C-alpha cells in the first residue's frame, strides 16, 4: 500500500512526531503508511470482536466478614486472567470523572500548547508524546499520551502542565486516591499469595545478602507507600482506517499493578486463551492488571498478560493508566516464601532503572523485557 496523502501532501516525519491528534485535526482521510501494520499484526476486520466480562470484585467486601472470599476472588483473577475489574474502590467518582475530563481538555488545547511538553526524555517528570516509543517504533501507533511522574509529588507538581488551569490539582488528587487503592489491592494480593498476616508471614526472610527483610510482609507494604507511580493519560482520536493499525501494540506493563480508568468507548483487548478479546467497560469501575514486577514477585504464579488497544473511526477514546511499583531503586525479586525445591526461582532481580535502560535502547515488543529477566534452566541451581 502506497503512501497516504492528505489534501495532496504526504505527512512529514515531523508531523508524525506531532501526534495523531494533530493529524486528525488536519482532516486526514487515509492512514499514512507510517501507521500501517503488517497484515499479521493488524486487528481482525470482523465487525464483532469477541468480548470478555472480567471478574468484578466489590472491594467493600475487603472491609467486612467476606474479606476471605474477596481475597480469593482477586487471587483467582490474577492467576487465571491477569486482569480483573473493581467497584466500590474508594476513588471518588467526581475525582475520576474530573481526571478524564481534564485529560480530554488537555488534548483539546491547540497543538502549540501541547507541544510545550513534548519530550523524548524518558526520565522527564512530564512528557507528552505519541505512539508507544516514538524514538524506536518502526510502525507508529494511533495514540497520543501525557505521562506524569507522581513522586515525589512536591518536586514534580510544578513541572506538570499549567493548562488546563485545574489539571495539576485534579491530577494530584487522583494520584493520591489511586495510590490508596493500590495499597488496598496489594495488601489483599499479598494475603492471597502468602496467607493471612500471621506471625509466619511476618517472619519471611531472604537468603540474598543484606536485603534480608526486603520481602517481609509489613516491610514491603511500607515500601509500596513510597513506591513509584506513573500516570499516563491516553488519547485515541478517531482513526480513518482503524483496521490497519492499533492504538497500542501488544505489551505488558512493567510494575506491580496498573489501575486503568477508561471512558465508555471500548478499546482495551487482552490475550485470553490465545484469542484477543475486548474488555467491556463497567460504569464507575477500574480495570486492574498484573504487571511484570508482580509476575516476578509471585515467581510466575501470576502472569502479566499481553494487552493492546484497538481504535475506531467514529469516536475518540480516553483512558488514564496509573502504574505502581516499589521505589525505583528497590530490587524486585521472587518472594522467598514462594520458592522451594519443587518451585525453584524463575526470575532474576530487577528494578525500574533496568526497565528504562531496556526500553530506551530498543523497540519494545510484547513481553521481551520480562523474557530477559527469566532464570535459565542452566543456572536455576545457582539461584535457588
C-alpha positions in Angstrom: 0.0 0.0 0.0 1.5 3.3 -1.0 2.0 6.5 0.9 -1.3 8.1 2.1 -1.8 11.7 1.2 -3.8 14.3 3.0 -5.0 17.2 0.8 -2.4 16.3 -1.8 0.5 16.2 0.6 2.2 13.3 2.4 2.6 14.0 6.2 6.2 14.6 7.1 8.2 12.8 9.8 7.9 15.9 11.9 4.1 15.8 11.6 4.1 12.2 12.8 6.1 13.3 15.8 3.5 15.9 16.5 1.0 13.2 17.2 -2.3 11.7 15.9 -4.5 14.3 17.4 -2.6 16.8 15.2 -3.2 14.5 12.1 -6.8 14.0 13.0 -7.4 17.8 13.3 -5.8 18.3 9.9 -8.6 16.4 8.3 -6.7 13.2 7.4 -8.8 10.9 5.2 -6.4 8.0 4.7 -3.9 6.3 7.1 -0.3 7.2 6.4 2.0 4.3 5.6 3.9 5.0 8.9 0.9 3.7 10.8 0.0 0.7 8.7 0.9 -2.6 10.5 2.0 -5.8 8.7 -1.1 -7.9 7.8 -0.4 -10.4 10.6 -0.3 -7.7 13.3 -3.5 -5.9 12.3 -6.7 -6.3 14.3 -9.3 -8.6 12.7 -11.7 -6.8 10.5 -14.8 -8.6 11.6 -17.5 -6.2 12.8 -17.9 -8.0 16.1 -14.9 -8.9 18.2 -15.4 -11.4 21.0 -15.9 -9.6 24.3 -14.9 -10.7 27.8 -16.6 -9.9 31.1 -13.7 -9.9 33.5 -14.3 -10.9 37.2 -15.7 -7.9 39.1 -14.6 -7.6 42.7 -16.6 -5.5 45.1 -13.8 -4.0 47.3 -16.4 -3.2 50.0 -16.1 -6.9 50.9 -12.5 -6.4 51.9 -13.7 -4.4 54.8 -16.1 -6.9 56.2 -16.7 -10.6 57.1 -16.5 -11.5 53.4 -12.8 -10.5 53.2 -11.5 -14.0 52.7 -13.9 -14.6 49.7 -12.8 -11.2 48.1 -9.1 -12.0 48.6 -9.7 -15.4 47.0 -11.5 -13.8 44.1 -8.6 -11.4 43.5 -6.1 -14.3 43.7 -8.1 -16.4 41.2 -8.4 -13.5 38.8 -4.7 -12.7 38.9 -3.9 -16.4 38.2 -6.5 -17.1 35.5 -6.8 -13.8 33.7 -4.0 -11.4 34.9 -6.9 -8.8 34.8 -10.0 -8.0 36.9 -12.3 -5.1 37.5 -13.1 -3.4 40.8 -16.1 -1.4 42.1 -16.6 0.3 45.4 -12.9 1.1 45.1 -12.7 4.3 47.2 -11.7 6.6 44.3 -14.2 9.4 44.4 -16.5 9.4 41.4 -16.1 13.1 40.9 -12.3 12.9 41.1 -12.2 10.1 38.5 -14.6 11.9 36.1 -12.6 15.1 36.6 -9.4 13.3 35.7 -10.8 12.1 32.4 -12.3 15.5 31.7 -9.0 17.3 32.4 -7.2 14.9 30.1 -9.7 15.5 27.4 -9.4 19.2 27.8 -5.6 19.0 27.7 -5.7 17.2 24.3 -8.3 19.6 23.2 -5.9 22.6 23.5 -4.2 24.0 20.4 -1.2 21.9 19.3 1.2 24.7 20.3 0.2 24.4 23.9 0.5 20.6 24.0 3.9 20.8 22.2 5.4 22.6 25.2 5.5 19.3 27.0 6.7 17.1 24.1 9.9 15.3 25.0 11.8 12.1 24.2 13.4 12.1 27.6 12.0 9.1 29.4 13.2 10.5 32.8 11.3 13.8 32.4 8.7 14.5 35.2 6.2 15.3 32.5 6.2 14.0 28.9 3.8 14.5 26.1 4.3 12.2 23.1 2.8 9.9 20.5 2.8 6.2 19.5 4.3 3.7 22.0 8.0 4.7 21.9 8.2 7.3 19.2 12.0 7.2 19.0 12.1 3.4 18.4 8.8 2.3 16.8 9.2 1.2 13.2 5.4 1.5 12.8 3.6 4.2 14.8 0.6 3.6 17.0 -2.6 5.7 16.8 -2.2 7.2 20.2 -1.1 10.4 22.0 -0.1 10.4 25.6 0.6 12.6 28.6 2.8 11.0 31.2 3.1 12.4 34.7 5.6 11.2 37.2 3.9 11.3 40.6 6.7 11.1 43.1 8.0 12.8 45.0 4.8 14.9 44.5 6.2 18.2 46.0 9.1 18.1 43.5 7.2 17.1 40.3 4.0 19.0 40.7 5.4 22.3 39.5 6.6 20.6 36.3 3.1 19.4 35.3 1.2 21.3 32.7 -0.3 24.6 33.9 -3.1 24.3 31.4 -5.9 23.5 31.7 -5.8 25.6 34.9 -7.2 22.8 37.2 -5.1 19.9 35.8 -2.5 19.9 38.5 -5.0 20.0 41.3 -7.3 17.3 39.7 -4.4 15.0 38.8 -2.7 15.3 42.2 -5.9 14.3 44.0 -6.5 11.5 41.5 -2.9 10.3 42.1 -3.4 10.2 45.8 -6.6 8.3 45.7 -5.4 5.7 43.2 -2.3 5.2 45.4 -4.6 4.4 48.3 -6.4 1.9 46.1 -3.2 0.3 45.0 -2.2 -0.2 48.7 -5.6 -1.8 49.4 -5.2 -4.2 46.5 -1.6 -5.1 47.2 -2.4 -5.9 50.8 -5.1 -8.3 49.5 -2.8 -9.7 46.9 0.0 -10.4 49.4 -2.6 -12.0 51.6 -3.7 -14.3 48.8 -0.1 -15.2 47.9 1.3 -15.7 51.4 -1.8 -16.4 53.5 -3.2 -14.1 56.1 -0.9 -11.7 58.0 0.2 -14.3 60.5 3.4 -14.5 62.5 4.7 -16.9 59.9 4.0 -14.3 57.1 5.8 -11.6 59.1 8.9 -13.8 59.5 9.6 -14.2 55.8 13.3 -14.0 55.1 15.6 -14.0 52.1 19.0 -15.5 51.8 20.2 -12.9 49.4 22.8 -10.7 51.0 22.0 -7.6 53.1 18.4 -7.3 51.9 17.4 -9.9 54.4 14.0 -8.2 55.2 13.1 -7.0 51.8 10.1 -9.3 51.4 8.8 -9.1 55.0 5.0 -8.7 54.8 4.9 -5.3 56.6 8.2 -4.1 55.2 7.1 -4.4 51.6 3.8 -2.7 52.3 5.7 0.2 53.8 7.8 0.4 50.7 4.7 0.5 48.5 3.6 3.6 50.4 6.6 5.4 49.0 6.7 3.5 45.7 6.9 4.6 42.2 3.7 5.9 40.4 3.4 7.0 36.8 0.1 8.3 35.4 -0.5 8.0 31.7 -3.3 9.9 30.1 -4.1 8.3 26.7 -5.9 9.9 23.8 -7.1 7.8 20.9 -8.7 10.1 18.3 -11.0 8.7 15.6 -8.8 6.9 13.0 -9.6 7.0 9.3 -8.7 3.3 8.8 -8.8 1.5 12.1 -8.4 -2.0 10.7 -4.9 -1.2 9.6 -3.4 0.0 12.9 -3.6 -0.2 16.7 -3.9 2.4 19.4 -1.2 0.5 21.4 0.6 -2.7 20.3 0.6 -5.9 22.4 2.6 -5.3 25.5 2.8 -6.0 29.2 3.2 -3.3 32.0 6.4 -3.1 34.0 5.1 -2.5 37.6 3.2 -4.5 40.2 -0.3 -3.3 39.2 -1.8 -1.0 36.7 -5.1 0.7 37.6 -6.9 1.7 34.4 -9.7 4.2 34.2 -11.5 4.3 30.9 -14.4 6.1 29.4 -17.4 4.2 27.9 -15.8 3.6 24.5 -14.4 0.1 24.1 -10.8 -0.4 23.0 -8.9 -2.4 25.5 -8.2 -6.0 24.4 -6.4 -8.8 26.4 -5.0 -12.0 25.2 -7.1 -14.8 26.7 -6.9 -18.5 25.6 -4.8 -17.4 22.6 -7.5 -15.0 21.4 -7.8 -11.2 21.5 -10.9 -10.3 23.4 -12.4 -6.9 24.1 -12.9 -5.9 27.7 -16.3 -4.4 28.4 -16.1 -1.2 30.4 -18.2 -1.0 33.5 -19.6 2.2 35.0 -17.5 3.7 37.8 -15.1 0.8 37.8 -11.4 0.3 37.4 -9.6 -2.3 35.3 -6.7 -3.8 37.3 -3.9 -5.8 35.7 -0.9 -7.7 36.8 2.5 -6.1 35.8 5.9 -7.7 35.1 7.1 -7.0 38.7 4.2 -8.9 40.2 4.8 -11.8 37.9 8.4 -11.8 39.1 7.4 -11.4 42.8 4.9 -14.2 42.5 7.6 -16.3 40.8 5.4 -16.8 37.8 2.2 -17.7 39.6 0.5 -14.5 38.4 1.1 -13.6 34.8 1.4 -10.1 33.3 -0.9 -10.7 30.3 -0.4 -9.2 26.9 -2.9 -6.4 26.1 -3.4 -3.9 23.3 -5.8 -1.1 22.2 -7.9 -1.0 19.1 -9.3 2.2 17.7 -12.4 3.2 15.7 -13.3 5.7 13.1 -16.2 7.3 14.9 -15.4 8.2 18.5 -12.4 9.5 20.4 -11.4 7.3 23.4 -9.8 8.5 26.6 -8.1 6.4 29.4 -5.9 7.1 32.4 -3.5 4.4 33.5 -1.8 4.6 36.9 1.2 2.3 37.1 2.5 1.3 40.5 5.6 -0.5 41.8 8.3 -0.3 44.5 10.5 2.7 44.7 12.7 3.0 41.6 15.9 1.9 43.3 14.4 -1.1 45.1 15.2 -4.5 43.7 12.2 -6.7 42.7 12.8 -10.4 43.2 10.6 -13.5 43.7 9.2 -13.8 47.2 11.3 -16.4 49.1 8.1 -17.8 50.6 7.1 -19.0 47.1 10.4 -20.7 46.3 11.3 -24.3 47.2 12.8 -27.4 45.6 9.7 -28.1 43.6 9.2 -24.5 42.6 12.7 -23.0 42.0 13.4 -19.4 41.5 12.4 -18.4 37.9 13.4 -14.7 37.7 16.5 -12.5 38.2 16.5 -9.4 40.4 15.5 -6.3 38.6 14.4 -2.7 39.1 12.8 0.2 37.3 16.1 1.6 36.1 16.8 -1.7 34.3 13.4 -1.4 32.6 14.1 2.1 31.4 17.5 1.2 30.1 16.0 -1.7 28.2 13.1 0.3 26.5 15.3 3.3 25.7 17.7 1.0 23.8 15.3 -0.8 21.5 11.7 -1.0 20.2 9.7 -2.7 23.0 7.7 -5.7 21.8 5.3 -7.9 23.7 6.9 -9.3 26.9 10.5 -9.1 25.7 11.8 -7.3 28.8 10.4 -9.9 31.1 11.9 -12.6 29.0 15.3 -11.1 29.7 14.7 -11.4 33.4 14.0 -15.1 33.4 16.4 -17.5 35.1 17.5 -20.1 32.5 17.4 -23.8 33.3 21.2 -23.9 33.2 21.6 -21.6 36.2 18.5 -22.4 38.3 20.7 -24.4 40.7 22.9 -21.3 41.1 19.9 -19.1 42.0 17.9 -21.3 44.4 
